[in-house]
Amino acid sequence: MTWARELLAATGVAVAPGIDFDTENGHEWVRLCFAGETSEMEEAIRRIGVFTGRG
């Protein structure tokens, strides 16, 4: 959950912590929603990449 909060604060991109969906193994995952304009999704993925050092 901390990583999701840090991502939101740093990038403005919200993700759902995986722990919300799988209490046993969800700490390793996040859930994304792609319901939006393609350009918005591309920008969100770009920001996540920069945040993680992969973009």
PDB file with SEQRES, HELIX, SHEET and CRYST1 records, atoms N, CA, C and O in Angstrom:
SEQRES   1 A   55  MET THR TRP ALA ARG GLU LEU LEU ALA ALA THR GLY VAL          
SEQRES   2 A   55  ALA VAL ALA PRO GLY ILE ASP PHE ASP THR GLU ASN GLY          
SEQRES   3 A   55  HIS GLU TRP VAL ARG LEU CYS PHE ALA GLY GLU THR SER          
SEQRES   4 A   55  GLU MET GLU GLU ALA ILE ARG ARG ILE GLY VAL PHE THR          
SEQRES   5 A   55  GLY ARG GLY                                                  
HELIX    1 AA1 THR A    2  THR A   11  1                                  10    
HELIX    2 AA2 GLY A   18  ASP A   20  5                                   3    
HELIX    3 AA3 GLY A   26  GLU A   28  5                                   3    
HELIX    4 AA4 THR A   38  THR A   52  1                                  15    
SHEET    1 AA1 2 ALA A  16  PRO A  17  0                                        
SHEET    2 AA1 2 VAL A  30  ARG A  31 -1                                        
CRYST1    1.000    1.000    1.000  90.00  90.00  90.00 P 1           1          
ATOM      1  N   MET A   1       0.829  -1.183   0.000  1.00  0.00           N  
ATOM      2  CA  MET A   1       0.000   0.000   0.000  1.00  0.00           C  
ATOM      3  C   MET A   1       0.874   1.248   0.000  1.00  0.00           C  
ATOM      4  O   MET A   1       0.519   2.241  -0.635  1.00  0.00           O  
ATOM      5  N   THR A   2       1.998   1.223   0.690  1.00  0.00           N  
ATOM      6  CA  THR A   2       2.882   2.380   0.743  1.00  0.00           C  
ATOM      7  C   THR A   2       3.369   2.759  -0.645  1.00  0.00           C  
ATOM      8  O   THR A   2       3.400   3.941  -0.989  1.00  0.00           O  
ATOM      9  N   TRP A   3       3.752   1.769  -1.449  1.00  0.00           N  
ATOM     10  CA  TRP A   3       4.243   2.044  -2.791  1.00  0.00           C  
ATOM     11  C   TRP A   3       3.173   2.746  -3.611  1.00  0.00           C  
ATOM     12  O   TRP A   3       3.477   3.693  -4.337  1.00  0.00           O  
ATOM     13  N   ALA A   4       1.942   2.305  -3.512  1.00  0.00           N  
ATOM     14  CA  ALA A   4       0.845   2.928  -4.254  1.00  0.00           C  
ATOM     15  C   ALA A   4       0.656   4.379  -3.823  1.00  0.00           C  
ATOM     16  O   ALA A   4       0.403   5.245  -4.659  1.00  0.00           O  
ATOM     17  N   ARG A   5       0.774   4.645  -2.544  1.00  0.00           N  
ATOM     18  CA  ARG A   5       0.657   6.029  -2.049  1.00  0.00           C  
ATOM     19  C   ARG A   5       1.813   6.884  -2.539  1.00  0.00           C  
ATOM     20  O   ARG A   5       1.612   8.033  -2.935  1.00  0.00           O  
ATOM     21  N   GLU A   6       3.012   6.338  -2.515  1.00  0.00           N  
ATOM     22  CA  GLU A   6       4.185   7.074  -2.989  1.00  0.00           C  
ATOM     23  C   GLU A   6       4.064   7.376  -4.478  1.00  0.00           C  
ATOM     24  O   GLU A   6       4.390   8.477  -4.921  1.00  0.00           O  
ATOM     25  N   LEU A   7       3.598   6.405  -5.246  1.00  0.00           N  
ATOM     26  CA  LEU A   7       3.387   6.601  -6.679  1.00  0.00           C  
ATOM     27  C   LEU A   7       2.391   7.727  -6.920  1.00  0.00           C  
ATOM     28  O   LEU A   7       2.645   8.613  -7.736  1.00  0.00           O  
ATOM     29  N   LEU A   8       1.276   7.702  -6.228  1.00  0.00           N  
ATOM     30  CA  LEU A   8       0.257   8.735  -6.386  1.00  0.00           C  
ATOM     31  C   LEU A   8       0.810  10.113  -6.040  1.00  0.00           C  
ATOM     32  O   LEU A   8       0.590  11.073  -6.778  1.00  0.00           O  
ATOM     33  N   ALA A   9       1.516  10.216  -4.935  1.00  0.00           N  
ATOM     34  CA  ALA A   9       2.061  11.508  -4.507  1.00  0.00           C  
ATOM     35  C   ALA A   9       3.084  12.047  -5.501  1.00  0.00           C  
ATOM     36  O   ALA A   9       3.130  13.250  -5.757  1.00  0.00           O  
ATOM     37  N   ALA A  10       3.894  11.168  -6.053  1.00  0.00           N  
ATOM     38  CA  ALA A  10       4.974  11.597  -6.939  1.00  0.00           C  
ATOM     39  C   ALA A  10       4.538  11.830  -8.374  1.00  0.00           C  
ATOM     40  O   ALA A  10       5.119  12.661  -9.072  1.00  0.00           O  
ATOM     41  N   THR A  11       3.512  11.100  -8.825  1.00  0.00           N  
ATOM     42  CA  THR A  11       3.178  11.124 -10.252  1.00  0.00           C  
ATOM     43  C   THR A  11       1.747  11.524 -10.570  1.00  0.00           C  
ATOM     44  O   THR A  11       1.444  11.910 -11.699  1.00  0.00           O  
ATOM     45  N   GLY A  12       0.872  11.434  -9.585  1.00  0.00           N  
ATOM     46  CA  GLY A  12      -0.544  11.681  -9.848  1.00  0.00           C  
ATOM     47  C   GLY A  12      -1.253  10.480 -10.452  1.00  0.00           C  
ATOM     48  O   GLY A  12      -2.402  10.584 -10.880  1.00  0.00           O  
ATOM     49  N   VAL A  13      -0.571   9.339 -10.487  1.00  0.00           N  
ATOM     50  CA  VAL A  13      -1.147   8.106 -11.032  1.00  0.00           C  
ATOM     51  C   VAL A  13      -1.594   7.222  -9.876  1.00  0.00           C  
ATOM     52  O   VAL A  13      -0.810   6.916  -8.978  1.00  0.00           O  
ATOM     53  N   ALA A  14      -2.855   6.818  -9.907  1.00  0.00           N  
ATOM     54  CA  ALA A  14      -3.393   5.958  -8.852  1.00  0.00           C  
ATOM     55  C   ALA A  14      -3.445   4.512  -9.326  1.00  0.00           C  
ATOM     56  O   ALA A  14      -3.849   4.231 -10.455  1.00  0.00           O  
ATOM     57  N   VAL A  15      -3.037   3.609  -8.463  1.00  0.00           N  
ATOM     58  CA  VAL A  15      -3.165   2.172  -8.690  1.00  0.00           C  
ATOM     59  C   VAL A  15      -3.799   1.574  -7.443  1.00  0.00           C  
ATOM     60  O   VAL A  15      -3.717   2.148  -6.357  1.00  0.00           O  
ATOM     61  N   ALA A  16      -4.421   0.431  -7.604  1.00  0.00           N  
ATOM     62  CA  ALA A  16      -5.018  -0.260  -6.460  1.00  0.00           C  
ATOM     63  C   ALA A  16      -4.019  -1.286  -5.941  1.00  0.00           C  
ATOM     64  O   ALA A  16      -3.555  -2.131  -6.706  1.00  0.00           O  
ATOM     65  N   PRO A  17      -3.682  -1.228  -4.664  1.00  0.00           N  
ATOM     66  CA  PRO A  17      -2.755  -2.215  -4.107  1.00  0.00           C  
ATOM     67  C   PRO A  17      -3.309  -3.632  -4.262  1.00  0.00           C  
ATOM     68  O   PRO A  17      -4.487  -3.875  -4.001  1.00  0.00           O  
ATOM     69  N   GLY A  18      -2.466  -4.549  -4.680  1.00  0.00           N  
ATOM     70  CA  GLY A  18      -2.897  -5.922  -4.879  1.00  0.00           C  
ATOM     71  C   GLY A  18      -3.426  -6.584  -3.626  1.00  0.00           C  
ATOM     72  O   GLY A  18      -4.239  -7.505  -3.702  1.00  0.00           O  
ATOM     73  N   ILE A  19      -2.976  -6.127  -2.482  1.00  0.00           N  
ATOM     74  CA  ILE A  19      -3.407  -6.709  -1.209  1.00  0.00           C  
ATOM     75  C   ILE A  19      -4.917  -6.568  -1.029  1.00  0.00           C  
ATOM     76  O   ILE A  19      -5.533  -7.334  -0.288  1.00  0.00           O  
ATOM     77  N   ASP A  20      -5.515  -5.576  -1.717  1.00  0.00           N  
ATOM     78  CA  ASP A  20      -6.964  -5.393  -1.655  1.00  0.00           C  
ATOM     79  C   ASP A  20      -7.712  -6.540  -2.331  1.00  0.00           C  
ATOM     80  O   ASP A  20      -8.895  -6.751  -2.065  1.00  0.00           O  
ATOM     81  N   PHE A  21      -7.031  -7.278  -3.202  1.00  0.00           N  
ATOM     82  CA  PHE A  21      -7.665  -8.335  -3.979  1.00  0.00           C  
ATOM     83  C   PHE A  21      -7.177  -9.730  -3.601  1.00  0.00           C  
ATOM     84  O   PHE A  21      -7.860 -10.721  -3.859  1.00  0.00           O  
ATOM     85  N   ASP A  22      -6.004  -9.806  -2.992  1.00  0.00           N  
ATOM     86  CA  ASP A  22      -5.433 -11.094  -2.587  1.00  0.00           C  
ATOM     87  C   ASP A  22      -4.617 -10.861  -1.319  1.00  0.00           C  
ATOM     88  O   ASP A  22      -3.468 -10.425  -1.382  1.00  0.00           O  
ATOM     89  N   THR A  23      -5.212 -11.150  -0.180  1.00  0.00           N  
ATOM     90  CA  THR A  23      -4.562 -10.850   1.097  1.00  0.00           C  
ATOM     91  C   THR A  23      -3.324 -11.706   1.351  1.00  0.00           C  
ATOM     92  O   THR A  23      -2.493 -11.360   2.191  1.00  0.00           O  
ATOM     93  N   GLU A  24      -3.197 -12.812   0.637  1.00  0.00           N  
ATOM     94  CA  GLU A  24      -2.054 -13.696   0.846  1.00  0.00           C  
ATOM     95  C   GLU A  24      -0.845 -13.308  -0.006  1.00  0.00           C  
ATOM     96  O   GLU A  24       0.274 -13.229   0.503  1.00  0.00           O  
ATOM     97  N   ASN A  25      -1.066 -13.068  -1.296  1.00  0.00           N  
ATOM     98  CA  ASN A  25       0.041 -12.801  -2.216  1.00  0.00           C  
ATOM     99  C   ASN A  25      -0.006 -11.416  -2.852  1.00  0.00           C  
ATOM    100  O   ASN A  25       0.875 -11.061  -3.635  1.00  0.00           O  
ATOM    101  N   GLY A  26      -1.007 -10.649  -2.526  1.00  0.00           N  
ATOM    102  CA  GLY A  26      -1.230  -9.374  -3.194  1.00  0.00           C  
ATOM    103  C   GLY A  26      -0.199  -8.301  -2.937  1.00  0.00           C  
ATOM    104  O   GLY A  26      -0.160  -7.304  -3.658  1.00  0.00           O  
ATOM    105  N   HIS A  27       0.640  -8.475  -1.925  1.00  0.00           N  
ATOM    106  CA  HIS A  27       1.654  -7.460  -1.625  1.00  0.00           C  
ATOM    107  C   HIS A  27       2.667  -7.301  -2.751  1.00  0.00           C  
ATOM    108  O   HIS A  27       3.426  -6.331  -2.764  1.00  0.00           O  
ATOM    109  N   GLU A  28       2.691  -8.228  -3.687  1.00  0.00           N  
ATOM    110  CA  GLU A  28       3.632  -8.186  -4.805  1.00  0.00           C  
ATOM    111  C   GLU A  28       3.043  -7.546  -6.056  1.00  0.00           C  
ATOM    112  O   GLU A  28       3.733  -7.435  -7.069  1.00  0.00           O  
ATOM    113  N   TRP A  29       1.782  -7.125  -6.007  1.00  0.00           N  
ATOM    114  CA  TRP A  29       1.080  -6.700  -7.213  1.00  0.00           C  
ATOM    115  C   TRP A  29       0.320  -5.393  -7.006  1.00  0.00           C  
ATOM    116  O   TRP A  29       0.041  -4.989  -5.877  1.00  0.00           O  
ATOM    117  N   VAL A  30      -0.005  -4.746  -8.118  1.00  0.00           N  
ATOM    118  CA  VAL A  30      -0.957  -3.636  -8.119  1.00  0.00           C  
ATOM    119  C   VAL A  30      -1.947  -3.897  -9.240  1.00  0.00           C  
ATOM    120  O   VAL A  30      -1.666  -4.655 -10.169  1.00  0.00           O  
ATOM    121  N   ARG A  31      -3.096  -3.268  -9.146  1.00  0.00           N  
ATOM    122  CA  ARG A  31      -4.105  -3.394 -10.189  1.00  0.00           C  
ATOM    123  C   ARG A  31      -4.252  -2.052 -10.880  1.00  0.00           C  
ATOM    124  O   ARG A  31      -4.312  -1.004 -10.236  1.00  0.00           O  
ATOM    125  N   LEU A  32      -4.309  -2.103 -12.201  1.00  0.00           N  
ATOM    126  CA  LEU A  32      -4.468  -0.909 -13.021  1.00  0.00           C  
ATOM    127  C   LEU A  32      -5.832  -0.922 -13.690  1.00  0.00           C  
ATOM    128  O   LEU A  32      -6.401  -1.986 -13.932  1.00  0.00           O  
ATOM    129  N   CYS A  33      -6.350   0.248 -13.985  1.00  0.00           N  
ATOM    130  CA  CYS A  33      -7.586   0.383 -14.750  1.00  0.00           C  
ATOM    131  C   CYS A  33      -7.257   1.133 -16.031  1.00  0.00           C  
ATOM    132  O   CYS A  33      -6.663   2.210 -15.992  1.00  0.00           O  
ATOM    133  N   PHE A  34      -7.638   0.569 -17.150  1.00  0.00           N  
ATOM    134  CA  PHE A  34      -7.352   1.185 -18.444  1.00  0.00           C  
ATOM    135  C   PHE A  34      -8.606   1.784 -19.075  1.00  0.00           C  
ATOM    136  O   PHE A  34      -8.706   1.855 -20.300  1.00  0.00           O  
ATOM    137  N   ALA A  35      -9.551   2.211 -18.261  1.00  0.00           N  
ATOM    138  CA  ALA A  35     -10.787   2.826 -18.754  1.00  0.00           C  
ATOM    139  C   ALA A  35     -10.550   4.320 -18.923  1.00  0.00           C  
ATOM    140  O   ALA A  35     -10.778   5.101 -17.999  1.00  0.00           O  
ATOM    141  N   GLY A  36     -10.106   4.701 -20.072  1.00  0.00           N  
ATOM    142  CA  GLY A  36      -9.829   6.106 -20.352  1.00  0.00           C  
ATOM    143  C   GLY A  36      -9.276   6.247 -21.754  1.00  0.00           C  
ATOM    144  O   GLY A  36      -9.201   5.281 -22.513  1.00  0.00           O  
ATOM    145  N   GLU A  37      -8.895   7.452 -22.080  1.00  0.00           N  
ATOM    146  CA  GLU A  37      -8.310   7.715 -23.389  1.00  0.00           C  
ATOM    147  C   GLU A  37      -6.941   7.041 -23.498  1.00  0.00           C  
ATOM    148  O   GLU A  37      -6.191   6.972 -22.524  1.00  0.00           O  
ATOM    149  N   THR A  38      -6.635   6.555 -24.672  1.00  0.00           N  
ATOM    150  CA  THR A  38      -5.350   5.893 -24.895  1.00  0.00           C  
ATOM    151  C   THR A  38      -4.194   6.806 -24.520  1.00  0.00           C  
ATOM    152  O   THR A  38      -3.222   6.358 -23.911  1.00  0.00           O  
ATOM    153  N   SER A  39      -4.289   8.071 -24.876  1.00  0.00           N  
ATOM    154  CA  SER A  39      -3.199   9.003 -24.565  1.00  0.00           C  
ATOM    155  C   SER A  39      -3.002   9.161 -23.058  1.00  0.00           C  
ATOM    156  O   SER A  39      -1.873   9.325 -22.597  1.00  0.00           O  
ATOM    157  N   GLU A  40      -4.085   9.112 -22.290  1.00  0.00           N  
ATOM    158  CA  GLU A  40      -3.978   9.195 -20.827  1.00  0.00           C  
ATOM    159  C   GLU A  40      -3.311   7.950 -20.258  1.00  0.00           C  
ATOM    160  O   GLU A  40      -2.503   8.039 -19.333  1.00  0.00           O  
ATOM    161  N   MET A  41      -3.647   6.798 -20.809  1.00  0.00           N  
ATOM    162  CA  MET A  41      -3.045   5.547 -20.342  1.00  0.00           C  
ATOM    163  C   MET A  41      -1.559   5.519 -20.677  1.00  0.00           C  
ATOM    164  O   MET A  41      -0.745   5.088 -19.861  1.00  0.00           O  
ATOM    165  N   GLU A  42      -1.203   5.976 -21.875  1.00  0.00           N  
ATOM    166  CA  GLU A  42       0.206   6.020 -22.259  1.00  0.00           C  
ATOM    167  C   GLU A  42       0.997   6.941 -21.334  1.00  0.00           C  
ATOM    168  O   GLU A  42       2.119   6.619 -20.943  1.00  0.00           O  
ATOM    169  N   GLU A  43       0.416   8.079 -20.989  1.00  0.00           N  
ATOM    170  CA  GLU A  43       1.090   9.013 -20.079  1.00  0.00           C  
ATOM    171  C   GLU A  43       1.235   8.404 -18.688  1.00  0.00           C  
ATOM    172  O   GLU A  43       2.279   8.553 -18.052  1.00  0.00           O  
ATOM    173  N   ALA A  44       0.203   7.724 -18.214  1.00  0.00           N  
ATOM    174  CA  ALA A  44       0.275   7.086 -16.893  1.00  0.00           C  
ATOM    175  C   ALA A  44       1.381   6.032 -16.867  1.00  0.00           C  
ATOM    176  O   ALA A  44       2.149   5.962 -15.908  1.00  0.00           O  
ATOM    177  N   ILE A  45       1.461   5.227 -17.901  1.00  0.00           N  
ATOM    178  CA  ILE A  45       2.502   4.195 -17.971  1.00  0.00           C  
ATOM    179  C   ILE A  45       3.885   4.839 -18.052  1.00  0.00           C  
ATOM    180  O   ILE A  45       4.835   4.344 -17.445  1.00  0.00           O  
ATOM    181  N   ARG A  46       4.003   5.933 -18.794  1.00  0.00           N  
ATOM    182  CA  ARG A  46       5.280   6.647 -18.871  1.00  0.00           C  
ATOM    183  C   ARG A  46       5.699   7.134 -17.485  1.00  0.00           C  
ATOM    184  O   ARG A  46       6.857   6.987 -17.092  1.00  0.00           O  
ATOM    185  N   ARG A  47       4.749   7.718 -16.745  1.00  0.00           N  
ATOM    186  CA  ARG A  47       5.044   8.228 -15.404  1.00  0.00           C  
ATOM    187  C   ARG A  47       5.446   7.105 -14.451  1.00  0.00           C  
ATOM    188  O   ARG A  47       6.361   7.264 -13.644  1.00  0.00           O  
ATOM    189  N   ILE A  48       4.758   5.971 -14.551  1.00  0.00           N  
ATOM    190  CA  ILE A  48       5.124   4.824 -13.714  1.00  0.00           C  
ATOM    191  C   ILE A  48       6.544   4.375 -14.052  1.00  0.00           C  
ATOM    192  O   ILE A  48       7.329   4.051 -13.160  1.00  0.00           O  
ATOM    193  N   GLY A  49       6.866   4.357 -15.340  1.00  0.00           N  
ATOM    194  CA  GLY A  49       8.215   3.985 -15.758  1.00  0.00           C  
ATOM    195  C   GLY A  49       9.277   4.907 -15.190  1.00  0.00           C  
ATOM    196  O   GLY A  49      10.320   4.447 -14.726  1.00  0.00           O  
ATOM    197  N   VAL A  50       9.019   6.204 -15.223  1.00  0.00           N  
ATOM    198  CA  VAL A  50       9.965   7.167 -14.647  1.00  0.00           C  
ATOM    199  C   VAL A  50      10.085   6.942 -13.145  1.00  0.00           C  
ATOM    200  O   VAL A  50      11.190   6.946 -12.602  1.00  0.00           O  
ATOM    201  N   PHE A  51       8.960   6.747 -12.476  1.00  0.00           N  
ATOM    202  CA  PHE A  51       8.951   6.540 -11.027  1.00  0.00           C  
ATOM    203  C   PHE A  51       9.759   5.305 -10.632  1.00  0.00           C  
ATOM    204  O   PHE A  51      10.474   5.317  -9.631  1.00  0.00           O  
ATOM    205  N   THR A  52       9.643   4.254 -11.416  1.00  0.00           N  
ATOM    206  CA  THR A  52      10.340   3.006 -11.090  1.00  0.00           C  
ATOM    207  C   THR A  52      11.768   2.965 -11.629  1.00  0.00           C  
ATOM    208  O   THR A  52      12.503   2.007 -11.391  1.00  0.00           O  
ATOM    209  N   GLY A  53      12.152   4.009 -12.353  1.00  0.00           N  
ATOM    210  CA  GLY A  53      13.495   4.052 -12.920  1.00  0.00           C  
ATOM    211  C   GLY A  53      13.640   3.254 -14.190  1.00  0.00           C  
ATOM    212  O   GLY A  53      14.755   2.936 -14.603  1.00  0.00           O  
ATOM    213  N   ARG A  54      12.525   2.927 -14.815  1.00  0.00           N  
ATOM    214  CA  ARG A  54      12.555   2.112 -16.036  1.00  0.00           C  
ATOM    215  C   ARG A  54      12.083   2.886 -17.254  1.00  0.00           C  
ATOM    216  O   ARG A  54      11.915   2.315 -18.332  1.00  0.00           O  
ATOM    217  N   GLY A  55      11.870   4.175 -17.087  1.00  0.00           N  
ATOM    218  CA  GLY A  55      11.336   4.943 -18.214  1.00  0.00           C  
ATOM    219  C   GLY A  55      12.150   6.134 -18.571  1.00  0.00           C  
ATOM    220  O   GLY A  55      11.806   6.861 -19.502  1.00  0.00           O  
TER     221      GLY A  55                                                      
END                                                                             
